[in-house]
Each structure stands twice: as C-alpha cells, then as structure tokens.
Amino acid sequence: MTDHARKLRWGILGAARVNERLLPAIAGAANSGLVAIASRRPGAAAATLARYAPGLEGVKTHDSLEALLDDEDVEAVYLPLANQEHAEWALKAIAAGKHLLCEKPMALRVADIEAIEAAAQERGVTVMEGFMYRFHPQHARILRLIEDGTLGEIRSVRATYSFTMRQARLYRVDRGPDQGGGAMWDIGCYAIHSLRMFIDAPPLAVAALAHYNGHGADTSMSGVVDFGGGRHGHFDFSFERARRSEYEIIGSKGGAKCHTVWQLPGDVPVLSWWTEDGWECVERLPPADHFRLEVEHFAACALEGKPPALSLEDAKANCRLAAAAIRSAASGRAEDVV
Ligand SMILES: NC(=O)c1ccc[n+]([C@@H]2O[C@H](COP(=O)([O-])OP(=O)(O)OC[C@H]3O[C@@H](n4cnc5c(N)ncnc54)[C@H](OP(=O)(O)O)[C@@H]3O)[C@@H](O)[C@H]2O)c1
C-alpha cells in the first residue's frame, strides 16, 4: 500500500470543547483515522468521544497525556490544550516522534515556536498551527480577485472578530496575556492572521487600545498595523460584543468582504465585492467544512512529507505581531513589530 492510499492515525491530546468540531473532522476525513484520545481528567476522554462521535468504534481512551504520546499506534497528534500549555506539549509530542497539528496560538512567545521548529526538523515531523479558517474555499475566492487584478493593489484590510463570552473555560479570562489569557490569544490571533493574509509585507509597527478585566486579561482590543507604503491593517476583537467574524479588503480599484469567517458545517458562505468601474457582486458559495479540509490537508502533508500551507514562519510572524499589539495596548504607545 502506498502512502497515498493509507490513512494517518491520529490521537487527540486533551478533552477540550473544540473537539466538538475537530473530532468529527478527524473521524470523517478521507485520509485520516482517529485511534486514541487522552485527558488528564479520568473519564473525560471517553465522555468526549461519546458526545462528539457517538458510535465511533475502535478508539482508545487514555487517562494521561503521556500515555497517548507513548502509544505507538498514534502517528499524529491534534493538540487542543489551553493556550499556555501548547508549547510544552508540542515539544513533548514532537520528541515522541508525532506529527503535530497544534491549535492556535501555537505558542505565546516566538522563541517557543523557534524551539518547536528546531525540534520538528530534528525529528523529521510535520507541524502546523491550526488556523482552520484558511482552508475554507471562500478565502481562495477572494485571493483570486486580488491575483487577477480585479481589486488593484491592496491598501487596507479590516478584520473584526467578536462574541460575548458566557460559559467559556475560566482560563481564557482569569489571567493576563503572558499566561495565555485574554482575547488576543483566543480570537485576536484570527484578526491579525486575516490582515496578514492579504497584505504581503512584514508588519512594521502596531498601535492598540485594550479593555482589561480585573485579572489583567484583555477582553476587547482595537488597533492599527502599519505594513509600510501607506498600507494599514485595522483590527478589533472582543469577548464583550455580539458575534462577528468578518474582514474587508480595500484595494486601489475596489473592495471585497467576507461576511462570516467562522463557518460552521452547513453554513452558506457569502462574499461581496465591488469595483470603481461599476461591478457589484454578492456570491454565495457551496457550504464547506474547514475543519475537515484542514485535517485532510495536514494529513496529506504528513503522509507525503510535504510542507503544510501554514508554515512555521507564518506562526512566528503571527505571534510576533500579537505580542507587539499586546505590548502596545499595555504601554499606550505604538510598538515596533520585532
Ligand atoms: N479552531 C477553532 O475553531 C477553535 C475553537 C475554540 C478553541 N480553539 C483553541 O483550542 C484550544 C482549546 O480551547 P477550548 O475552548 O476547546 O478549551 P477547553 O474546553 O477549555 O479545554 C482545554 C483543556 O483544558 C482542560 N479542561 C477542559 N475542561 C476542563 C474542566 N472542566 N476542568 C479542568 N480542565 C479542563 C482539558 O485538558 P484535559 O482533557 O487534559 O483535562 C482541555 O484539553 C485553545 O487553544 C483555543 O484557542 C480553537
């Protein structure tokens, strides 16, 4: 059997709530199979499996994270632990020789991603940060409008992500950003990732304002990123505003808008775009499951030894900009992105 014909054998490291999306995606991906899931809370792995993939058979449950990493049936790990745990467990998974799909943010410090990169090169494993949204065809459609010149040169991008935080895990808001808490690491990383998707230049500086809760967690943030040459990225994200996940790009000849980035399976994606010479279009695309597309892409890369679409350079660049925005909000000054 060739690598192309076989399925990547996955283990899930943590009984996190996001498994509601990723567990069915791994179980349903054409080139993947789920072989194990682990949690440090006894019984939680089995409960997660029963809840999000009822009827799925042959999946082992482990009551420790180490046991899953020791499991030789597991070739690839999906890591959805709390943000501040990502770097530690990413390094452990790589040391165990596993390919790694790590939830965003991959780490809170660029130096940690550099360590992950070095470890992955040494072990020869595939590693990718889990920005699932990038695998939805709606973004490829907008990128085509740029590539074919319809929108002209991109001069400005605005990205807005929000929801009202109600029953989320406490760790998201009971600690400051240095410990992985706050909206930047949770949803702001999508906003700056969206800006960087469309402005093909390293960000130079960022100026941000934030609202903090009593634990020092940023619960809302707004800011402007200077990409040089008059190109600006505008972001705002919040745990205190009604649900939105959208971006708008403005070029020298026209603009385009993605109305709902956080597509759930079955949602109908809607894009709109216009040009100065009179075009105005609203496009409805076929529904697509970006979680499954992400898993299938990663599995194909791991099985075939190809570099994934989202590189570790991209992960480092996103982390660098997030950290600079956090610094700017705290200092009250624009900060260089270094
Ligand atoms: N891509 C996406 O669409 C998306 C969506 C949401 C979140 N995320 C990311 O995914 C990661 C997980 O987010 P999440 O909201 O799913 O996390 P979560 O449910 O809070 O779980 C994170 C970890 O905390 C532990 N945990 C969960 N419930 C617990 C409880 N009641 N008591 C003690 N520990 C508990 C679990 O580890 P054990 O199982 O070992 O106990 C779990 O793996 C984050 O990095 C987040 O940024 C991504």
The ligand as a Gaussian input file, in Angstrom:
#p B3LYP/6-31G(d) Opt

LIG

0 1
 N      -10.048000      26.286000      15.809000
 C      -11.117000      26.619000      16.466000
 O      -12.197000      26.814000      15.901000
 C      -11.057000      26.783000      17.955000
 C      -12.216000      26.997000      18.676000
 C      -12.143000      27.078000      20.054000
 C      -10.905000      26.956000      20.666000
 N       -9.782000      26.782000      19.946000
 C       -8.475000      26.614000      20.606000
 O       -8.471000      25.297000      21.109000
 C       -7.835000      25.252000      22.372000
 C       -8.820000      24.678000      23.363000
 O       -9.916000      25.561000      23.518000
 P      -11.250000      25.023000      24.232000
 O      -12.102000      26.188000      24.482000
 O      -11.792000      23.885000      23.476000
 O      -10.616000      24.519000      25.603000
 P      -11.227000      23.831000      26.889000
 O      -12.525000      23.162000      26.614000
 O      -11.183000      24.804000      27.987000
 O      -10.143000      22.706000      27.149000
 C       -8.744000      22.940000      27.179000
 C       -8.118000      21.890000      28.077000
 O       -8.446000      22.211000      29.414000
 C       -8.745000      21.015000      30.117000
 N      -10.151000      21.098000      30.597000
 C      -11.269000      21.174000      29.871000
 N      -12.367000      21.213000      30.677000
 C      -11.904000      21.187000      31.922000
 C      -12.510000      21.184000      33.194000
 N      -13.834000      21.253000      33.335000
 N      -11.713000      21.134000      34.253000
 C      -10.376000      21.080000      34.131000
 N       -9.734000      21.049000      32.944000
 C      -10.491000      21.106000      31.874000
 C       -8.631000      19.867000      29.170000
 O       -7.440000      19.120000      29.355000
 P       -7.619000      17.615000      29.854000
 O       -8.551000      16.961000      28.910000
 O       -6.276000      17.017000      29.843000
 O       -8.196000      17.736000      31.225000
 C       -8.667000      20.518000      27.823000
 O       -7.930000      19.817000      26.871000
 C       -7.379000      26.676000      22.678000
 O       -6.033000      26.801000      22.336000
 C       -8.236000      27.550000      21.780000
 O       -7.541000      28.717000      21.385000
 C       -9.842000      26.672000      18.603000

